[in-house]
């Protein structure tokens, strides 16, 4: 393989040691924290993840001597104990590997070739991730609009994570803004001529993502921090040009964009074909995820007739009218019905229980099923008036039930009805 005709400059000892560690660290990180958007990585992940779980369980008990057994693995949270142990193992293996590499590479002048390919891998890893992150924001899948339940929940009951998600989900425009920024830098990173501009945008985006994760206790701190680190490494090769331009008022020359070529033509053609096949695959995968997500759990989902939160107006249990006392454990305070076959009943003392939910609009019946005992089902007859008053009669968990509810109108909440104003005579800080 050749580059341009310039001779490679020898690296210092510290540069070589740092590169060896960085090369091994990023290679291991990408292997153990794969990007699902790249073809084949999911299948590869499935091959080693179970043995990896078993290894980390053993290490947690016998190497790290954790007081509790390791039973929770990567799920909606990417910051589980398991994930932090894997990251620690990646760092330790990188240190050991760099030390062995250093001992065996006495005569190596530089690593220009490996550095070139490492930057390309980092560009594509970050780029593919940003495309995935941005695409779900463009159609508001990651940050959905506040649900009726979220709008009536006491402000102080919200977790920092939910506060951040509600803040982002409130504004469709802000979703577009952040989504387009992430998609743009993702696309720009995939092409050499635009990669520097893409990296600058990606640095800003990744810094904001990392800040949100740390400041709002969002459990994706490991991957977010890694993305920021990767973008920083991508920018390092142009750091002197940035310093000359922004701080020293010096003229900066053009970047060396000469690609490394193989001596055999077919290898170069294969590399180009693989590149564009990957780009097309990632693009189509994200578009498919956007379309399916939009219709399955996004803004394209059609809400059921009884969707929403219903406040209890009257509640008769076993022919006794139950007063709305906050200490009562039998009277329902709220009934929440979602778009995904789930319902929740909140009692007067704020305890809650989830149920499966099914409505037959022809027979006018509602069936609530116990989530733990699928054979236990409660069937109610219902009527829904034009003014959103729901009446239910049937056998509930505590006996014969007859109740009347009023649906909460989220359009009347201040957050939703306030909207946007170019002119504000006074701050509307309610």
C-alpha positions in Angstrom: 0.0 0.0 0.0 1.3 3.5 -0.8 0.3 7.0 0.2 1.7 10.1 -1.4 5.4 10.5 -2.1 6.3 12.2 1.2 8.4 10.4 3.7 6.7 9.5 7.0 8.1 11.4 10.0 9.3 9.3 12.9 7.2 9.2 16.0 8.3 9.9 19.5 8.3 7.1 22.1 5.4 8.7 23.9 3.4 9.0 20.7 3.9 5.4 19.9 3.0 4.1 23.3 -0.2 6.3 23.4 -1.1 5.1 19.9 -0.7 1.5 20.8 -3.0 1.9 23.8 -5.6 3.9 21.8 -5.6 1.5 18.9 -6.2 -1.5 21.2 -8.7 0.4 23.4 -10.9 1.5 20.5 -10.7 -1.9 18.8 -11.8 -3.6 22.0 -14.4 -1.0 22.8 -16.1 -1.3 19.4 -16.0 -5.1 19.7 -17.7 -5.2 23.1 -19.9 -2.1 22.6 -20.9 -2.6 18.9 -22.9 -0.3 16.8 -26.0 -2.2 15.8 -26.3 -0.1 12.6 -23.3 -1.8 10.9 -24.0 -5.1 9.1 -22.9 -8.3 10.8 -22.2 -6.8 14.2 -25.5 -8.0 15.7 -24.7 -11.5 14.5 -21.2 -11.3 15.9 -22.5 -9.9 19.1 -24.9 -12.9 19.5 -22.0 -15.3 19.2 -19.9 -14.0 22.0 -22.3 -12.2 24.4 -23.4 -15.3 26.4 -19.8 -16.5 27.0 -19.0 -12.9 27.8 -21.8 -12.7 30.4 -20.5 -15.9 32.0 -17.0 -14.6 32.1 -18.0 -11.3 33.7 -20.2 -13.1 36.3 -17.2 -15.2 37.3 -14.8 -12.2 37.4 -17.3 -10.1 39.4 -17.4 -12.9 42.1 -13.7 -14.1 42.1 -11.7 -11.1 40.8 -13.6 -8.0 41.8 -15.2 -9.7 44.8 -18.5 -7.9 44.5 -20.8 -8.4 47.4 -23.8 -9.1 45.2 -23.9 -11.6 42.2 -23.9 -10.0 38.8 -27.4 -10.7 37.3 -28.2 -7.6 35.3 -26.7 -7.1 31.9 -27.0 -4.4 29.2 -30.6 -3.5 28.7 -32.2 0.0 28.4 -29.3 1.1 30.6 -25.8 1.0 29.2 -24.3 1.9 32.5 -25.0 -1.3 34.4 -22.4 -2.9 36.7 -21.7 -5.3 33.9 -21.0 -2.5 31.4 -18.6 -0.8 33.8 -16.7 -4.1 34.4 -16.5 -4.7 30.7 -15.1 -1.1 30.2 -12.6 -1.7 33.0 -11.5 -5.0 31.4 -11.1 -3.2 28.0 -8.9 -0.6 29.6 -6.7 -3.2 31.5 -6.4 -5.4 28.4 -5.4 -2.3 26.4 -2.7 -1.3 28.9 -1.3 -4.9 29.0 -1.5 -5.2 25.2 0.3 -1.8 24.7 3.1 -2.9 27.1 3.6 -6.2 25.2 3.4 -4.4 21.9 6.0 -1.9 23.0 8.3 -4.6 24.2 8.1 -6.4 20.8 8.3 -3.3 18.5 11.7 -1.9 19.2 12.5 -0.8 15.6 9.1 0.6 14.5 9.5 4.2 13.3 5.9 5.2 13.1 2.4 3.9 12.7 1.1 6.1 10.0 -0.7 3.3 8.2 -2.4 1.9 11.2 -3.3 5.4 12.4 -4.9 6.1 9.0 -7.1 3.1 9.2 -8.0 3.7 12.9 -9.3 7.2 12.1 -11.4 5.7 9.3 -12.9 3.1 11.6 -13.6 5.8 14.2 -15.2 8.0 11.6 -17.5 5.3 10.5 -18.4 4.1 14.1 -19.3 7.6 15.1 -21.0 8.4 11.8 -23.2 5.3 11.9 -24.1 6.0 15.5 -25.0 9.6 14.8 -27.1 8.5 11.9 -29.0 6.1 14.2 -29.3 8.7 16.9 -30.5 11.5 14.6 -33.0 9.4 12.6 -35.0 8.5 15.7 -35.2 12.2 16.7 -36.3 13.4 13.2 -39.5 11.4 13.6 -39.7 11.9 17.4 -39.2 8.3 18.4 -36.6 8.8 21.1 -38.2 11.7 22.8 -42.0 11.3 22.4 -44.4 14.1 23.2 -45.6 14.2 26.8 -48.4 11.7 27.5 -51.5 12.7 29.5 -50.1 10.7 32.4 -46.9 12.7 32.3 -48.8 16.0 32.2 -50.7 15.3 35.4 -47.8 13.7 37.3 -46.5 15.9 40.2 -43.4 17.7 39.0 -41.3 16.5 41.9 -42.1 12.9 41.2 -40.2 13.0 37.9 -36.7 11.5 37.8 -33.9 13.6 36.2 -34.0 11.2 33.3 -37.7 11.7 32.7 -37.3 15.4 33.1 -34.8 15.5 30.3 -36.9 13.2 28.1 -40.0 15.4 28.7 -38.1 18.6 28.0 -36.9 17.2 24.7 -40.2 15.6 23.8 -42.2 18.7 24.3 -40.9 20.4 21.2 -41.1 18.7 17.9 -39.0 21.5 16.4 -36.2 20.9 18.9 -36.3 17.2 17.9 -35.9 18.2 14.3 -33.0 20.5 15.2 -31.1 18.0 17.2 -32.0 15.1 14.8 -30.8 17.0 11.7 -27.6 18.0 13.4 -26.8 14.4 14.2 -27.8 13.0 10.8 -25.8 15.8 9.1 -22.6 15.1 11.0 -23.1 11.4 10.6 -23.3 11.7 6.8 -20.3 14.1 6.7 -18.1 11.8 8.7 -18.6 9.0 6.1 -16.8 10.9 3.4 -13.1 12.0 3.6 -13.5 15.4 2.1 -16.3 16.4 4.5 -15.1 14.4 7.5 -13.4 17.4 9.2 -16.6 19.5 9.1 -18.6 16.5 10.2 -16.2 16.0 13.1 -16.5 19.6 14.3 -20.3 19.3 14.3 -20.1 15.8 15.9 -17.9 17.2 18.7 -20.5 19.7 19.6 -23.3 17.2 19.4 -21.4 14.5 21.4 -20.4 17.0 24.0 -24.1 18.0 24.5 -25.1 14.3 24.6 -22.5 13.5 27.2 -23.5 16.5 29.3 -27.1 15.5 29.3 -26.1 11.9 30.3 -24.1 13.1 33.2 -26.2 16.0 34.3 -29.6 14.2 34.1 -28.5 10.8 35.2 -29.2 9.2 31.7 -27.8 5.7 31.7 -25.7 5.9 28.5 -22.7 7.6 30.0 -20.2 5.0 28.8 -21.1 5.2 25.1 -21.7 8.9 25.1 -18.3 9.6 26.6 -16.6 7.2 24.2 -18.2 9.0 21.2 -16.9 12.3 22.5 -13.4 10.8 23.0 -13.5 9.3 19.5 -14.4 12.6 17.9 -11.7 14.3 19.8 -9.1 11.8 18.4 -10.5 12.3 14.9 -9.9 16.1 15.3 -6.4 15.7 16.8 -4.7 15.3 13.4 -5.9 18.8 12.5 -5.4 20.3 15.9 -2.3 22.4 14.8 -4.3 23.8 11.9 -7.1 24.8 14.3 -4.6 26.5 16.6 -2.9 28.4 13.7 -6.2 29.6 12.4 -8.1 30.5 15.6 -5.4 31.5 17.9 -2.1 32.4 16.1 -3.6 34.2 13.1 -1.5 32.1 10.8 -2.3 30.8 7.3 -3.3 27.2 7.3 -2.5 24.9 4.4 -5.0 22.4 2.9 -5.3 19.0 4.6 -3.7 16.0 3.0 -6.7 14.1 1.6 -4.7 11.7 -0.6 -6.2 8.3 0.1 -4.0 5.3 0.7 -4.2 2.9 -2.2 -3.4 -0.7 -2.6 -1.0 -1.7 -5.4 -3.5 -4.0 -6.9 -6.4 -2.3 -8.6 -9.0 -4.9 -7.7 -8.4 -4.3 -4.0 -9.1 -0.5 -4.4 -12.3 -1.2 -6.4 -13.4 -3.7 -3.7 -12.7 -1.2 -1.0 -14.9 1.5 -2.8 -17.7 -1.1 -3.3 -17.7 -2.1 0.3 -17.8 1.5 1.4 -20.9 2.4 -0.6 -22.6 -0.9 0.1 -22.1 -0.1 3.8 -23.5 3.4 3.4 -26.5 2.3 1.4 -27.2 -0.5 4.0 -27.0 1.8 7.0 -29.2 4.4 5.2 -31.9 2.0 4.3 -31.8 0.4 7.7 -32.3 3.7 9.4 -35.1 4.7 7.0 -36.8 1.3 7.7 -36.5 1.8 11.4 -37.9 5.3 11.1 -40.9 4.2 9.1 -41.7 1.1 11.2 -41.1 2.9 14.5 -43.3 5.8 13.4 -46.2 3.5 12.8 -45.6 1.0 15.6 -44.9 3.2 18.6 -44.4 6.8 17.3 -46.6 9.6 16.2 -48.2 7.4 13.6 -49.8 5.1 16.2 -53.6 5.4 16.3 -54.9 5.9 19.8 -57.7 3.7 21.0 -61.1 5.2 21.7 -60.5 5.1 25.5 -56.9 6.4 25.4 -55.9 8.8 28.1 -56.1 9.4 31.8 -59.4 9.2 33.6 -60.0 10.9 37.0 -62.5 9.1 39.2 -65.6 11.1 39.9 -67.6 8.4 41.8 -66.7 5.0 43.0 -69.2 2.3 44.3 -67.7 -0.9 45.5 -70.0 -3.8 46.6 -72.9 -1.2 46.7 -71.0 1.1 49.1 -70.0 4.5 47.9 -66.3 5.0 48.7 -65.2 8.5 49.8 -62.0 9.9 48.2 -59.8 9.5 51.2 -56.1 9.5 50.6 -55.6 6.7 53.0 -58.1 4.4 51.2 -56.6 1.3 49.4 -59.7 0.2 47.5 -60.9 3.4 45.7 -59.4 4.1 42.3 -58.0 7.6 41.9 -57.0 7.4 38.2 -57.4 5.0 35.3 -54.7 5.2 32.6 -55.2 3.5 29.2 -52.3 3.5 26.7 -52.1 2.8 23.0 -50.1 -0.5 23.5 -52.6 -2.8 25.3 -51.7 -1.7 28.8 -53.6 0.0 31.5 -52.8 1.2 35.0 -55.0 1.8 38.1 -53.7 4.3 40.6 -55.3 4.1 44.1 -56.1 6.9 46.5 -52.8 6.3 48.4 -50.9 6.6 45.1 -50.1 2.9 44.9 -50.5 1.6 41.3 -51.0 -1.7 39.5 -50.5 -2.4 35.8 -52.9 -4.5 33.7 -53.2 -5.8 30.2 -56.0 -4.0 28.4 -58.4 -4.9 25.7 -61.6 -3.1 24.6 -64.4 -4.4 22.5 -66.0 -1.3 21.1 -68.9 -3.3 19.5 -69.9 -5.0 22.8 -68.8 -2.0 24.9 -66.7 -4.1 27.2 -63.2 -3.5 28.8 -61.1 -6.4 29.9 -58.3 -5.8 32.4 -55.9 -8.7 32.9 -53.5 -9.4 35.8 -49.9 -9.0 34.5 -48.7 -11.8 36.8 -51.6 -14.2 36.5 -52.8 -14.3 32.9 -55.8 -16.4 33.8 -57.2 -13.6 36.1 -59.2 -11.2 34.0 -61.8 -8.5 34.9 -64.5 -7.7 32.5 -66.4 -4.4 32.7 -69.3 -2.9 30.6 -68.7 0.7 29.7 -70.2 3.8 28.1 -68.3 6.9 27.0 -70.3 10.1 26.6 -69.5 12.9 24.2 -68.2 15.0 27.1 -65.6 12.2 27.8 -67.3 10.8 30.9 -66.5 7.1 31.2 -68.9 4.8 33.2 -67.8 1.2 34.1 -69.7 -1.6 35.7 -68.4 -5.1 36.5 -66.4 -7.4 38.8 -63.1 -5.9 39.8 -60.2 -7.1 42.0 -62.1 -6.0 45.2 -65.6 -7.0 44.1 -68.6 -5.5 42.3 -67.6 -2.1 40.9 -69.6 0.8 39.5 -67.6 3.9 38.7 -67.7 7.1 36.8 -64.6 8.8 35.4 -63.8 12.1 33.5 -61.1 12.0 30.9 -58.3 14.5 31.4 -58.0 16.9 28.4 -54.3 17.5 27.9 -55.0 20.3 25.4 -56.1 22.4 28.3 -52.8 22.0 30.2 -50.7 25.1 30.2 -47.7 23.3 28.7 -49.6 22.2 25.7 -51.9 25.1 25.0 -49.3 27.8 25.6 -47.6 27.3 22.2 -45.1 29.7 20.6 -45.1 33.5 20.7 -42.8 35.9 18.8 -44.1 38.7 21.0 -44.1 38.4 24.8 -44.8 41.6 26.6 -43.8 39.9 29.9 -42.0 36.6 30.6 -44.6 33.8 30.9 -42.7 31.9 33.7 -45.5 29.9 35.4 
